[in-house]
Amino acid sequence: MERETSPRRQFIKSGMLAAASLAAGTTLSAQESVDPEEAATPQAGPITSPPVSDGTKKSPVRDEYDGFSRFKPSRGNDPDSDYYLGKLVPGFRTTEEGPAPFIAPDLEKLPYVMKDGAKQFELVAQNVRREFLPGYEMDVWGYNGSMPGPTIEVTQGDRVRIIVHNELPEPTTVHWHGFELPVQQDGSMTLTQNPIMPGKSYVYEFDIHEEGTFFYHSHVAMQEAFGMVGWFIVHPKKVFDPPVDRDFGLLFQNFHIKANQTISNSWSMDWNWHTINGRSGPFTTPLVVKHGERVRIRLLDFSPMQHHPIHLHGHTFWLTGREGARTPKSAWIPRNTELVGVAQAAEFEFIANNPGDWMFHCHMVHHMMNHMVEQVGPRIREGSNVDAYMTNLDQRPPVDMKHSEGFATPGYPQGMQGMQMSEKFMKAIWSRREVQGMRATWPKSVHGLMTLLRVLPDDLYQQVMETDDVPKGAIFEEIVQRFGTPETYQKAPLMKMGH
């Protein structure tokens, strides 16, 4: 296809016109439906920098494959085609460039040194304070000051040596989940090794002959429920074809932490806090990709006993592997939701051909909330909260048992109470680069096991990831201008709190 006639160039061209229109103050149809008070104090400023997308840059890959476009939602023509729904459509990255770097948002990588022919890592099992949400620091267990622990990333064929130091008050071991290794390296407490006692260290060493999505974790059940897990990613010697541009990892966990506690009750059979890579929505950091890229996302469910149906909005993905190994291409299946069971991993890939801010979440309704505390039911003290009691445990607040007419309707209220989002809380939420330019109201809809996928054209990607102080709503509104129906768009109401 000639680059000059590609949909991508048409989008970029229309985007440049839209940006120029905004910069010039031209009245847009989308603004005509906005409340006059909102229009007087606009939430989103114009995109002040011109788009920088280099539409003339030569790309080694095509825009369209058998009717499937990498730059707009499309289904292709033939379900038997290699390119149906983007199945084998390559990314911009070539196989010669090696694997895309693995990124687990909000987690660090574990460094190593080469010693005696092995990649040598050091893990320290210890108690950790993890900020699930701004101001909500929880006492859990993890590794090297992190929960989940830092990511181990190697290449198929490597020999690894992992020295584990135990700073916990009780014995532990580390299991290398999924690896086919010598049995004495397996980390099964008392079955294959003696426990690593408090203050002691233990050395694991083995060859990596497989590739895929693996993880390490304590093999003491209650320690697992307390957060002791980390990614162990093995890139294949030969980069998979089609290559991906992005390689993300999202690790799902549940905890039970009462309202007046910071310590998880690992003996509980119920769970009220839900985290992705150790953070809970809206504090989870969005995945930001460029329009048209091929993306791989690895999911890992390390919840104590709850499975997660993970749903991605706006895209159809191909399930390309489980924790066992990469699935043969003939067995890949298109999905919108994938159920990931406890201790299971799933990998899927897709072409990011639909610009926007897309929800990406577990579909269990109780998993889309934070810090669930029962304040509902026919005996609830209407309109009250437990703050007064929490600040003075010697006195209980007065109880008003008078019920309004609303209680005449049987049933529990369906509108759940939200969390308190103080100004400090909101500043932390908006402090991350990855959320710049989103609608002002987005934090109200992303809780618990929820995060976001942001698909941005090149110039808007640069605005978000390489510049500062992008106005709230500016990026989203620009996407509506280019790809949506601006005449029907309504701005988000202004928020009282902000940065």
C-alpha positions as CSV (number, residue, x, y, z in Angstrom):
1,M,0.0,0.0,0.0
2,E,1.2,3.5,-0.8
3,R,2.0,5.3,2.4
4,E,0.2,8.5,1.2
5,T,-3.1,6.7,1.0
6,S,-2.9,4.7,4.2
7,P,-5.5,5.1,6.9
8,R,-2.7,5.9,9.3
9,R,-1.7,9.0,7.3
10,Q,-5.3,10.1,7.0
11,F,-5.7,9.8,10.7
12,I,-2.5,11.8,11.3
13,K,-3.5,14.4,8.8
14,S,-7.0,14.8,10.4
15,G,-5.3,14.9,13.8
16,M,-3.0,17.7,12.7
17,L,-5.9,19.6,11.4
18,A,-7.8,19.1,14.7
19,A,-4.8,20.2,16.7
20,A,-4.4,23.2,14.6
21,S,-8.0,24.0,15.0
22,L,-7.8,23.8,18.8
23,A,-4.6,25.9,18.9
24,A,-6.3,28.5,16.8
25,G,-9.3,28.6,19.1
26,T,-11.7,27.5,16.4
27,T,-15.1,26.6,17.7
28,L,-15.6,22.9,17.5
29,S,-18.9,21.2,17.4
30,A,-18.1,19.1,20.5
31,Q,-17.9,22.3,22.5
32,E,-21.3,23.4,21.4
33,S,-23.0,21.0,23.8
34,V,-20.9,21.8,26.8
35,D,-22.5,23.6,29.7
36,P,-21.6,27.3,29.6
37,E,-20.0,27.2,33.0
38,E,-17.8,24.4,32.0
39,A,-16.9,26.2,28.8
40,A,-15.9,29.2,30.8
41,T,-13.3,27.2,32.8
42,P,-12.2,24.6,30.4
43,Q,-10.9,21.4,31.9
44,A,-8.6,20.6,29.0
45,G,-6.3,23.0,27.3
46,P,-5.5,22.6,23.7
47,I,-2.7,20.4,22.5
48,T,-0.1,23.2,22.4
49,S,2.7,21.3,20.6
50,P,2.1,20.3,17.0
51,P,1.9,16.6,16.3
52,V,5.3,15.3,15.6
53,S,4.4,12.0,14.0
54,D,6.7,11.4,11.1
55,G,4.3,10.2,8.5
56,T,7.2,10.0,6.0
57,K,9.2,7.6,8.1
58,K,9.6,4.4,6.2
59,S,8.2,1.4,8.0
60,P,9.4,-2.2,7.3
61,V,5.8,-3.4,7.8
62,R,2.6,-2.8,6.1
63,D,-0.5,-1.0,7.3
64,E,-3.0,-3.6,6.0
65,Y,-2.9,-7.3,5.7
66,D,-5.8,-9.1,3.9
67,G,-8.3,-6.5,5.0
68,F,-7.0,-6.2,8.5
69,S,-5.7,-2.7,9.4
70,R,-3.2,-2.0,12.2
71,F,-4.6,1.5,12.4
72,K,-8.4,1.0,12.7
73,P,-10.8,-1.6,14.1
74,S,-11.2,-4.2,11.4
75,R,-12.0,-7.9,11.2
76,G,-10.2,-9.0,8.0
77,N,-11.9,-11.1,5.4
78,D,-11.1,-14.7,6.0
79,P,-11.1,-16.5,9.4
80,D,-8.6,-18.9,7.9
81,S,-6.2,-16.1,6.9
82,D,-3.0,-15.7,8.9
83,Y,-3.9,-12.1,9.3
84,Y,-7.5,-12.5,10.5
85,L,-8.0,-10.2,13.5
86,G,-4.3,-9.4,13.3
87,K,-3.3,-12.9,14.3
88,L,0.2,-12.8,12.6
89,V,0.4,-9.1,11.8
90,P,4.0,-8.2,12.9
91,G,4.9,-5.3,15.1
92,F,7.3,-2.5,14.1
93,R,10.1,-4.3,16.0
94,T,12.1,-6.8,14.0
95,T,13.2,-10.2,15.2
96,E,16.8,-9.2,14.7
97,E,16.4,-6.5,17.4
98,G,15.8,-9.3,20.0
99,P,12.9,-9.6,22.3
100,A,11.0,-6.5,23.5
101,P,12.0,-5.6,27.1
102,F,9.6,-7.0,29.7
103,I,7.8,-4.4,31.7
104,A,5.8,-5.1,34.9
105,P,4.4,-1.7,35.8
106,D,5.2,-0.6,39.4
107,L,7.9,-3.3,39.9
108,E,11.7,-3.3,39.5
109,K,14.0,-5.8,37.9
110,L,16.4,-7.9,40.0
111,P,20.0,-7.1,38.9
112,Y,22.5,-9.9,38.5
113,V,26.3,-10.4,38.1
114,M,28.0,-12.9,35.9
115,K,30.0,-15.3,38.1
116,D,31.5,-18.7,37.2
117,G,29.4,-18.9,34.0
118,A,26.1,-18.2,35.7
119,K,23.8,-15.2,36.1
120,Q,23.9,-14.7,39.9
121,F,20.9,-13.1,41.6
122,E,20.3,-12.4,45.3
123,L,16.9,-12.5,46.9
124,V,16.1,-11.3,50.4
125,A,12.9,-12.7,51.9
126,Q,11.6,-10.0,54.3
127,N,8.7,-8.0,55.6
128,V,7.7,-5.2,53.3
129,R,5.5,-2.1,53.5
130,R,3.6,-1.7,50.2
131,E,1.4,1.3,49.4
132,F,-1.7,-0.3,47.8
133,L,-3.2,3.2,47.3
134,P,-1.8,6.6,48.2
135,G,-1.8,6.8,52.0
136,Y,-2.8,3.1,52.4
137,E,0.5,1.4,53.3
138,M,0.1,-2.3,54.2
139,D,2.4,-4.7,56.0
140,V,3.0,-7.7,53.9
141,W,5.9,-10.0,53.1
142,G,8.0,-10.0,49.9
143,Y,11.5,-9.8,48.6
144,N,14.2,-7.1,48.4
145,G,11.8,-4.5,49.8
146,S,9.1,-5.2,47.2
147,M,5.8,-7.0,47.1
148,P,5.6,-8.7,44.6
149,G,9.3,-9.3,44.5
150,P,11.6,-7.9,41.8
151,T,11.5,-9.5,38.4
152,I,14.0,-12.1,37.3
153,E,14.6,-11.8,33.6
154,V,16.8,-14.3,31.7
155,T,17.2,-15.9,28.3
156,Q,16.7,-19.6,27.4
157,G,19.9,-21.5,27.8
158,D,21.2,-19.3,30.7
159,R,22.5,-20.9,33.9
160,V,21.2,-19.1,37.0
161,R,22.4,-19.0,40.6
162,I,20.0,-17.5,43.1
163,I,21.2,-16.9,46.6
164,V,18.2,-16.6,49.0
165,H,18.7,-14.8,52.3
166,N,16.0,-15.2,54.9
167,E,15.2,-12.1,57.0
168,L,11.8,-13.4,58.0
169,P,11.0,-14.5,61.6
170,E,10.2,-18.0,60.4
171,P,11.6,-20.6,58.0
172,T,11.0,-20.3,54.3
173,T,12.0,-21.8,50.9
174,V,11.6,-20.5,47.3
175,H,10.0,-22.6,44.6
176,W,10.8,-21.9,40.9
177,H,7.3,-22.4,39.6
178,G,7.1,-24.3,36.3
179,F,10.8,-25.0,35.7
180,E,11.9,-28.5,34.8
181,L,15.0,-28.5,37.0
182,P,17.0,-30.9,39.2
183,V,14.7,-32.0,42.1
184,Q,17.0,-30.7,44.8
185,Q,16.6,-27.2,43.4
186,D,12.8,-27.3,43.4
187,G,12.4,-25.5,46.7
188,S,9.7,-27.7,48.2
189,M,9.8,-27.3,52.0
190,T,11.1,-30.4,53.7
191,L,10.3,-32.6,50.7
192,T,13.4,-31.7,48.7
193,Q,15.4,-29.4,51.0
194,N,15.6,-28.3,54.6
195,P,13.9,-25.0,55.5
196,I,16.0,-21.9,55.2
197,M,16.0,-20.8,58.8
198,P,15.7,-17.1,59.9
199,G,19.1,-15.4,59.4
200,K,20.4,-18.1,57.1
201,S,21.0,-18.3,53.3
202,Y,20.6,-21.0,50.6
203,V,21.9,-21.2,47.1
204,Y,19.8,-22.5,44.2
205,E,21.5,-23.2,40.8
206,F,20.2,-24.7,37.6
207,D,20.1,-24.4,33.8
208,I,17.2,-22.8,32.0
209,H,16.3,-25.0,29.1
210,E,12.7,-23.7,28.5
211,E,11.2,-20.4,27.7
212,G,8.0,-18.6,28.8
213,T,6.2,-17.0,31.7
214,F,7.3,-18.4,35.1
215,F,7.4,-17.1,38.6
216,Y,9.0,-17.7,42.0
217,H,7.3,-17.9,45.3
218,S,7.6,-19.1,48.9
219,H,6.5,-22.7,49.3
220,V,4.9,-22.0,52.7
221,A,1.1,-21.6,52.1
222,M,0.5,-18.7,54.5
223,Q,3.6,-16.9,53.2
224,E,2.2,-17.2,49.7
225,A,-1.1,-15.6,50.8
226,F,1.0,-12.8,52.4
227,G,2.5,-11.7,49.1
228,M,5.7,-13.7,48.5
229,V,5.9,-14.0,44.7
230,G,7.7,-12.5,41.8
231,W,8.0,-12.8,38.0
232,F,10.6,-15.1,36.4
233,I,10.6,-14.3,32.7
234,V,12.6,-16.4,30.2
235,H,12.9,-15.0,26.7
236,P,13.3,-17.6,23.9
237,K,16.7,-17.9,22.2
238,K,15.0,-17.4,18.9
239,V,12.6,-14.5,19.0
240,F,9.1,-15.4,18.3
241,D,7.6,-14.4,15.0
242,P,5.6,-12.2,14.6
243,P,7.7,-10.0,17.0
244,V,6.0,-7.8,19.5
245,D,6.7,-4.2,20.3
246,R,5.6,-4.3,23.9
247,D,5.8,-7.1,26.5
248,F,3.9,-6.3,29.7
249,G,3.2,-8.4,32.9
250,L,0.3,-8.0,35.3
251,L,0.3,-10.0,38.5
252,F,-3.1,-10.3,40.3
253,Q,-3.3,-10.8,44.1
254,N,-6.0,-10.6,46.9
255,F,-5.6,-9.8,50.6
256,H,-7.9,-9.6,53.6
257,I,-7.1,-6.4,55.6
258,K,-9.7,-5.1,58.0
259,A,-10.6,-1.4,58.1
260,N,-8.6,-0.9,61.3
261,Q,-5.6,-3.0,60.2
262,T,-2.6,-2.8,58.0
263,I,-1.8,-6.5,58.2
264,S,-3.4,-9.0,56.0
265,N,-5.2,-12.0,57.6
266,S,-3.7,-14.8,55.6
267,W,-5.9,-17.2,57.4
268,S,-9.0,-15.6,56.1
269,M,-11.4,-17.2,53.6
270,D,-12.5,-13.8,52.3
271,W,-10.6,-11.1,50.5
272,N,-11.3,-7.4,50.4
273,W,-8.2,-5.8,48.9
274,H,-7.2,-6.5,45.3
275,T,-3.9,-5.6,43.7
276,I,-2.2,-5.7,40.3
277,N,1.6,-5.7,40.7
278,G,1.1,-4.7,44.3
279,R,-1.1,-1.7,43.6
280,S,-4.9,-1.2,43.5
281,G,-6.8,0.8,41.0
282,P,-6.7,3.7,40.3
283,F,-3.1,3.6,41.6
284,T,-2.2,0.8,39.0
285,T,0.0,2.4,36.3
286,P,-1.7,2.2,32.9
287,L,-0.1,0.3,30.0
288,V,0.8,2.9,27.3
289,V,1.4,1.8,23.7
290,K,1.7,3.4,20.3
291,H,-1.1,3.1,17.7
292,G,-0.5,0.1,15.5
293,E,2.0,-1.7,17.7
294,R,1.8,-5.4,18.4
295,V,1.4,-5.9,22.2
296,R,1.9,-9.0,24.4
297,I,0.4,-9.0,27.9
298,R,1.3,-11.8,30.4
299,L,-1.3,-12.3,33.2
300,L,-0.5,-14.2,36.4
301,D,-3.1,-15.0,39.0
302,F,-1.4,-15.5,42.4
303,S,-4.5,-14.9,44.5
304,P,-5.0,-17.3,47.4
305,M,-8.2,-18.9,46.1
306,Q,-9.9,-16.7,43.5
307,H,-9.9,-17.0,39.8
308,H,-10.1,-13.9,37.5
309,P,-11.9,-13.4,34.2
310,I,-9.7,-10.7,32.7
311,H,-11.4,-8.5,30.1
312,L,-9.9,-6.0,27.7
313,H,-12.0,-3.3,26.2
314,G,-11.9,-2.2,22.6
315,H,-9.7,-5.0,21.2
316,T,-9.8,-8.7,20.4
317,F,-6.7,-10.5,21.5
318,W,-5.2,-13.9,20.6
319,L,-4.5,-16.3,23.4
320,T,-0.9,-17.4,22.5
321,G,0.3,-19.3,25.5
322,R,-0.2,-20.5,29.0
323,E,2.4,-21.0,31.7
324,G,3.4,-24.4,30.2
325,A,4.8,-23.0,26.9
326,R,3.9,-21.0,23.8
327,T,0.9,-22.5,22.1
328,P,1.3,-23.5,18.4
329,K,-0.1,-20.8,16.2
330,S,-2.8,-23.2,14.8
331,A,-4.3,-23.4,18.3
332,W,-4.4,-19.7,19.1
333,I,-7.9,-18.5,19.8
334,P,-9.4,-15.0,19.7
335,R,-10.8,-13.7,23.0
336,N,-12.1,-10.6,24.7
337,T,-12.1,-12.2,28.2
338,E,-9.7,-14.9,29.5
339,L,-10.3,-16.8,32.8
340,V,-7.0,-17.1,34.7
341,G,-7.1,-19.6,37.5
342,V,-5.0,-19.6,40.7
343,A,-1.3,-20.1,40.0
344,Q,-2.0,-19.9,36.2
345,A,-0.5,-17.6,33.7
346,A,-1.9,-16.6,30.3
347,E,-0.3,-14.7,27.5
348,F,-2.1,-12.9,24.8
349,E,-1.2,-10.7,21.8
350,F,-3.0,-8.1,19.7
351,I,-2.5,-5.2,17.4
352,A,-3.3,-1.9,19.2
353,N,-5.5,-0.6,16.3
354,N,-8.1,1.3,18.3
355,P,-6.9,4.6,19.9
356,G,-8.2,5.5,23.3
357,D,-8.2,4.8,27.1
358,W,-9.5,1.3,27.5
359,M,-10.4,-0.5,30.7
360,F,-8.6,-3.7,31.4
361,H,-9.9,-5.5,34.4
362,C,-11.1,-8.6,36.3
363,H,-14.8,-9.0,35.7
364,M,-15.7,-10.3,39.2
365,V,-17.8,-7.4,40.5
366,H,-16.3,-7.5,44.0
367,H,-12.9,-7.4,42.5
368,M,-13.6,-4.0,40.9
369,M,-13.7,-2.4,44.4
370,N,-11.3,-1.5,47.1
371,H,-11.2,-2.2,50.8
372,M,-14.7,-3.5,50.9
373,V,-16.3,-3.0,54.3
374,E,-20.0,-3.8,54.9
375,Q,-22.0,-0.6,55.3
376,V,-25.1,-1.9,53.7
377,G,-28.3,-3.7,54.7
378,P,-31.5,-3.1,56.6
379,R,-29.8,-2.5,59.9
380,I,-27.2,0.0,58.7
381,R,-26.9,3.3,60.4
382,E,-28.1,5.5,57.5
383,G,-25.8,8.2,56.4
384,S,-23.1,7.4,59.0
385,N,-19.6,6.1,58.9
386,V,-17.2,4.6,61.4
387,D,-14.7,7.5,61.4
388,A,-15.8,8.8,64.8
389,Y,-15.5,5.4,66.3
390,M,-12.2,4.7,64.8
391,T,-10.7,7.9,66.3
392,N,-12.0,7.1,69.7
393,L,-12.4,3.4,70.4
394,D,-13.7,4.1,74.0
395,Q,-16.9,5.6,72.8
396,R,-19.4,4.5,70.2
397,P,-21.1,7.1,68.1
398,P,-24.9,7.5,68.6
399,V,-27.1,5.3,66.5
400,D,-30.0,6.8,64.6
401,M,-32.4,4.0,63.8
402,K,-34.9,6.3,62.0
403,H,-35.1,5.2,58.4
404,S,-36.2,7.3,55.5
405,E,-38.7,6.2,52.9
406,G,-35.9,4.8,50.8
407,F,-35.7,1.9,53.2
408,A,-39.3,0.9,52.4
409,T,-37.9,-0.7,49.2
410,P,-36.5,-4.1,49.9
411,G,-33.0,-4.9,48.9
412,Y,-29.5,-3.6,49.4
413,P,-28.5,-0.3,47.9
414,Q,-26.8,-0.9,44.5
415,G,-24.9,2.4,44.5
416,M,-21.8,1.5,46.6
417,Q,-20.0,4.1,48.7
418,G,-16.8,5.2,47.1
419,M,-13.4,5.7,48.8
420,Q,-12.4,9.0,50.2
421,M,-10.1,10.6,47.7
422,S,-8.5,13.5,49.4
423,E,-6.5,16.2,47.7
424,K,-3.3,14.4,48.7
425,F,-4.7,11.1,47.3
426,M,-5.6,12.7,44.0
427,K,-2.2,14.4,43.7
428,A,-0.5,11.0,43.9
429,I,-2.9,9.5,41.4
430,W,-2.2,12.3,38.9
431,S,1.5,12.4,39.6
432,R,2.3,9.6,37.2
433,R,3.3,10.4,33.6
434,E,1.2,7.6,32.2
435,V,-2.1,9.2,33.2
436,Q,-1.5,12.7,31.7
437,G,-4.3,14.1,29.6
438,M,-6.9,11.6,30.7
439,R,-10.4,12.7,31.6
440,A,-10.6,14.4,35.0
441,T,-13.1,11.8,36.2
442,W,-11.2,8.6,35.3
443,P,-10.1,7.7,38.9
444,K,-13.7,7.3,39.9
445,S,-14.1,4.2,37.6
446,V,-10.9,2.3,38.1
447,H,-10.8,0.3,41.4
448,G,-9.4,-2.9,42.7
449,L,-8.2,-5.3,40.0
450,M,-8.5,-2.7,37.3
451,T,-6.0,-0.9,35.1
452,L,-6.0,0.8,31.7
453,L,-4.6,0.3,28.3
454,R,-3.8,3.6,26.5
455,V,-3.4,3.4,22.7
456,L,-2.0,6.7,21.4
457,P,-0.8,8.0,18.0
458,D,2.9,8.8,17.9
459,D,2.6,12.5,18.6
460,L,0.2,12.0,21.5
461,Y,2.4,9.2,22.9
462,Q,5.2,11.7,22.9
463,Q,3.1,14.3,24.6
464,V,2.2,11.9,27.4
465,M,5.5,10.0,27.9
466,E,8.1,12.7,27.1
467,T,6.6,16.1,28.1
468,D,5.1,17.4,31.3
469,D,1.9,19.1,32.4
470,V,-0.4,17.9,29.8
471,P,-3.9,19.3,30.8
472,K,-6.5,16.9,32.1
473,G,-8.7,15.7,29.3
474,A,-6.5,17.1,26.5
475,I,-5.3,13.8,25.1
476,F,-8.7,12.0,25.4
477,E,-10.4,14.9,23.7
478,E,-7.9,15.0,20.9
479,I,-8.5,11.3,20.3
480,V,-12.2,12.0,20.1
481,Q,-11.5,14.7,17.6
482,R,-9.5,12.4,15.4
483,F,-11.2,9.0,15.7
484,G,-14.5,9.6,17.4
485,T,-17.6,11.7,17.0
486,P,-16.8,15.0,18.6
487,E,-20.3,16.4,17.9
488,T,-21.7,14.0,20.5
489,Y,-18.9,14.2,23.1
490,Q,-19.5,15.7,26.5
491,K,-16.7,16.9,28.6
492,A,-16.1,15.4,32.0
493,P,-17.4,17.6,34.9
494,L,-14.7,19.5,36.7
495,M,-13.4,17.9,39.8
496,K,-12.9,19.9,43.0
497,M,-9.7,18.0,43.8
498,G,-6.7,17.8,41.6
499,H,-3.1,18.5,41.2
